[in-house]
Amino acid sequence: MSAQIGPIGQCGLQDLPELLRLSRAQEWPHEEEDWRTILAAGEVFGHRSSASEMLSCAAMIPYGDSGSGPLVALGMIIVDSSARRQGLGQALMHEAIHRASSAAASSPLQLISTRDGRPLYEKHGFLQIEDLYSYRRPATDTRVVPADLERDQELCPLDETLKDAIIALDAAAFGHSRNRMLQQRIAQAERGLVLFDKAKPVGYGLLVQQGDLANLGPVIAPDDATALSIITGLMSTQSEGSAFRIDLPARQKALFPALESLGFTENDVPPIMLRSSGGAQTSNGLPEAHRHYYGIAAQAFG
Ligand SMILES: CC(C)(COP(=O)(O)OP(=O)(O)OC[C@H]1O[C@@H](n2cnc3c(N)ncnc32)[C@H](O)[C@@H]1OP(=O)(O)O)[C@@H](O)C(=O)NCCC(=O)NCCS
């Protein structure tokens, strides 16, 4: 088998069918559109067999400096089931660490791990910084009503003129500018809502459809009440019969009962893991700014 495995190479749009095959084999919900967004927002690499099939893949999405240095989100780490336990996973990690440390400013790496991936990441210096709660709401025939807003607040559709404002809001909440990824994700989204308070944008949310599943995120909001308004505002735009997903950092636990009363149930609790740039272990948790970070964009985006 090992004779058939080539070196790690860069992936592009021509690899979409193979990348989709790898993620579908994991029963991950990604569509071709998701892979297009990932390829446009960052870089994807992996091993190919001598017959040009992809045997592995990994994606790195670089985020910029917004006062707290760069960060790279690592995701979509998959080794084809026929090629596991031969060191391909380790080779992908070495490659990612090498690429992150050879960038102009050496970047910490962040990822959201599956149970399968965790031992591999721990071996390479990643440490859990927080739990992520992945919530799902099955399709029902009840349409969601948007939660009430305060008198000076309103929710407006996200349009071109508001893009820069929400990318800046996102950078303040996430701690790193995610301009390139967000430009792609906004283009992919079915809907976006911006929360205004006294005529100033203070929060936003996106809804990205993946087959029958409507993904809610990112959701950035000043507090729990406005986060719930953005979430229910996005849900109310979907017809009955739509299933929903939202993944929230554990620190947003105060919002979980409200989500449960909307019909969401906990589906999985994967760890958010970080490898600092020197590989030194640190477990300081997510930056303080993350208190406004309610829904992640997607696990592939860290
Ligand atoms: C997690 C995953 C990427 C690991 O890939 P992999 O190629 O099997 O990983 P490696 O071969 O490098 O290492 C896995 C194990 O095989 C062992 N191994 C490596 N080379 C070996 C060899 N030649 N013979 C026997 N075992 C070997 C490693 O020591 C390691 O052992 P451990 O589990 O006791 O630590 C793979 O299982 C996978 O794709 N899982 C499904 C998708 C997923 O969950 N991805 C993580 C997303 S966050």
The ligand as a Gaussian input file, in Angstrom:
#p B3LYP/6-31G(d) Opt

LIG

0 1
 C       -7.689000      10.911000      12.786000
 C       -7.079000      10.426000      11.498000
 C       -6.864000      11.633000      10.580000
 C       -5.729000       9.768000      11.807000
 O       -5.117000       9.398000      10.562000
 P       -4.018000       8.203000      10.436000
 O       -3.380000       8.331000       9.119000
 O       -4.656000       6.900000      10.766000
 O       -3.021000       8.625000      11.574000
 P       -1.562000       8.015000      11.780000
 O       -1.378000       6.740000      11.026000
 O       -0.568000       9.083000      11.512000
 O       -1.594000       7.741000      13.310000
 C       -2.672000       6.986000      13.852000
 C       -2.134000       5.833000      14.642000
 O       -1.478000       4.903000      13.783000
 C       -0.183000       4.614000      14.319000
 N        0.699000       4.315000      13.192000
 C        1.350000       5.195000      12.416000
 N        2.095000       4.522000      11.498000
 C        1.842000       3.200000      11.704000
 C        2.276000       2.013000      11.075000
 N        3.111000       2.059000      10.031000
 N        1.771000       0.846000      11.529000
 C        0.929000       0.799000      12.563000
 N        0.476000       1.906000      13.205000
 C        0.942000       3.070000      12.788000
 C        0.187000       5.878000      15.016000
 O        1.217000       5.688000      15.981000
 C       -1.102000       6.206000      15.670000
 O       -1.263000       5.347000      16.774000
 P       -2.109000       5.751000      18.044000
 O       -3.527000       5.798000      17.596000
 O       -1.818000       4.661000      18.989000
 O       -1.596000       7.094000      18.447000
 C       -7.978000       9.362000      10.803000
 O       -8.278000       8.359000      11.734000
 C       -9.269000       9.897000      10.239000
 O       -9.336000      10.383000       9.107000
 N      -10.379000       9.822000      11.019000
 C      -11.705000      10.235000      10.568000
 C      -11.800000      11.721000      10.346000
 C      -11.488000      12.504000      11.596000
 O      -12.083000      12.299000      12.644000
 N      -10.544000      13.448000      11.471000
 C      -10.166000      14.336000      12.539000
 C      -10.922000      15.610000      12.334000
 S      -10.629000      16.792000      13.591000

